[in-house]
Amino acid sequence: MLSLRRRDIVCQEAVELVTDYLEGTLSRRSRRRFEAHLRACPNCSAYLEQIRMTIDLAGTIEPEDLSPEARADLTELYRRWRSE
Amino acid sequence: MDTDLELLARLREGDEEAFVTLVTRYQHPMLRLARSYVPSRAVAEEAVQDTWMGVVKGIERFEGRSTFKTWLFRILVNRARTAGSREQRHAPLEPQRAVDPIRFDTNGQWADPVDRWAEDSENHLEAAAWGPVLQSGLEDLPARQRQVVVLRDVEGLSSDEVCAVLEISAGNQRILLHRGRTRLREILEAQIAKA
C-alpha cells in the first residue's frame, strides 16, 4: 500500500509546481497528485506556507513618501504641461 | 482614500491636487519598474516624468478598458524600453531550481525539516520589520523577475494585466513569477536563519 506509485511526485518536483498550483494552471491530475503529496508531506506543506507568506509580505511593501522637493517639481511640471 | 478613477475624473478637470495624489501613489512603484529597464536612476526618473506628461496630455485617451494602474504601467514600460534601448535582447529562460538541490537527499526528499513561519512560531514574521529586507531582496532579483514580482505581488496586478504591461506570454509570466517568488523566499529564509 505504501509503496511509491509510479506517478507519485517527490519533494524536489513538488517545489517546482508551487507557482502553477497557486496560479491554478496545473492540470486536474497534476493538482490531485500535488495535493496528495502535500497531505503526506509536512515539509512541502511548510514550504508552500513560506511561499504564501512571501507573497503576502511582498504585498505589504509601502511606497515611500515623496520628498517635498519632488512634489514641488512635479507640480510645476504639471502647470507647464497644462499650459502647453 | 480616493480611488484612481475619482482622481482621474478630477484630473480631467485640471485638478492639481488630484495630480499630486496620483504621483504620490505611483511614483515609487514606477521608479522601481523603470529602473529594471534602464542603466541609471536618472534615466529612470526621466522615463517616469515622461510618463506623467503622457498621462496629463493624453488623459482623454484613457478609455477605462484596463485599470488606470495597468494603463499607467504600460506607458511607463514603453518609455523605459525606449530609453534603455540598448535593449537587452531577451535570452531564452535558462532552467533554474526553486530550491537549492543540496537541500534534498538522493531520493529527492527534503534532507532536513522545513521551518514553519507560522504566526505563533518563533520565526514569526512581522510585516514592518521585513520591509527593508524585502526591498533589498527585490533589488537583487534579475530584472525580468523583479518586473513580474513587483507588478503581481507588490502592486497586485492580475497575471493578464502583467502580461499586457510587460508584453510577455502567460507561460513566461509564470516562469518569471516562480523564480522571483522562490528567490525572495530564499532571501527571507536566510534572514530568519540569521535572526
Chai-1 contact restraints between the chains, C-beta under 6 A:
chainA,res_idxA,chainB,res_idxB,connection_type,confidence,min_distance_angstrom,max_distance_angstrom,comment,restraint_id
A,V10,B,G108,contact,1.0,0.0,6.0,A-B,restraint_1
A,V10,B,Q109,contact,1.0,0.0,6.0,A-B,restraint_2
A,C11,B,G108,contact,1.0,0.0,6.0,A-B,restraint_3
A,C11,B,Q109,contact,1.0,0.0,6.0,A-B,restraint_4
A,C11,B,W110,contact,1.0,0.0,6.0,A-B,restraint_5
A,Q12,B,F104,contact,1.0,0.0,6.0,A-B,restraint_6
A,Q12,B,G108,contact,1.0,0.0,6.0,A-B,restraint_7
A,V15,B,A98,contact,1.0,0.0,6.0,A-B,restraint_8
A,V15,B,V99,contact,1.0,0.0,6.0,A-B,restraint_9
A,E16,B,A98,contact,1.0,0.0,6.0,A-B,restraint_10
A,T19,B,L177,contact,1.0,0.0,6.0,A-B,restraint_11
A,T19,B,H178,contact,1.0,0.0,6.0,A-B,restraint_12
A,E23,B,R174,contact,1.0,0.0,6.0,A-B,restraint_13
A,N43,B,W110,contact,1.0,0.0,6.0,A-B,restraint_14
A,N43,B,V114,contact,1.0,0.0,6.0,A-B,restraint_15
A,A46,B,V114,contact,1.0,0.0,6.0,A-B,restraint_16
A,A46,B,R116,contact,1.0,0.0,6.0,A-B,restraint_17
A,Y47,B,V114,contact,1.0,0.0,6.0,A-B,restraint_18
A,Q50,B,W117,contact,1.0,0.0,6.0,A-B,restraint_19
A,Q50,B,R185,contact,1.0,0.0,6.0,A-B,restraint_20
A,I51,B,R185,contact,1.0,0.0,6.0,A-B,restraint_21
A,M53,B,W117,contact,1.0,0.0,6.0,A-B,restraint_22
A,M53,B,L125,contact,1.0,0.0,6.0,A-B,restraint_23
A,T54,B,R181,contact,1.0,0.0,6.0,A-B,restraint_24
A,T54,B,L184,contact,1.0,0.0,6.0,A-B,restraint_25
A,T54,B,R185,contact,1.0,0.0,6.0,A-B,restraint_26
A,T54,B,L188,contact,1.0,0.0,6.0,A-B,restraint_27
A,I55,B,D153,contact,1.0,0.0,6.0,A-B,restraint_28
A,L57,B,W130,contact,1.0,0.0,6.0,A-B,restraint_29
A,L57,B,L134,contact,1.0,0.0,6.0,A-B,restraint_30
A,A58,B,D153,contact,1.0,0.0,6.0,A-B,restraint_31
A,A58,B,V154,contact,1.0,0.0,6.0,A-B,restraint_32
A,G59,B,D153,contact,1.0,0.0,6.0,A-B,restraint_33
A,T60,B,A127,contact,1.0,0.0,6.0,A-B,restraint_34
A,I61,B,L134,contact,1.0,0.0,6.0,A-B,restraint_35
A,I61,B,V154,contact,1.0,0.0,6.0,A-B,restraint_36
A,P63,B,H28,contact,1.0,0.0,6.0,A-B,restraint_37
A,E64,B,H28,contact,1.0,0.0,6.0,A-B,restraint_38
A,L66,B,T24,contact,1.0,0.0,6.0,A-B,restraint_39
A,L66,B,Q27,contact,1.0,0.0,6.0,A-B,restraint_40
A,L74,B,V23,contact,1.0,0.0,6.0,A-B,restraint_41
A,Y78,B,F19,contact,1.0,0.0,6.0,A-B,restraint_42
A,W81,B,M53,contact,1.0,0.0,6.0,A-B,restraint_43
A,W81,B,V56,contact,1.0,0.0,6.0,A-B,restraint_44
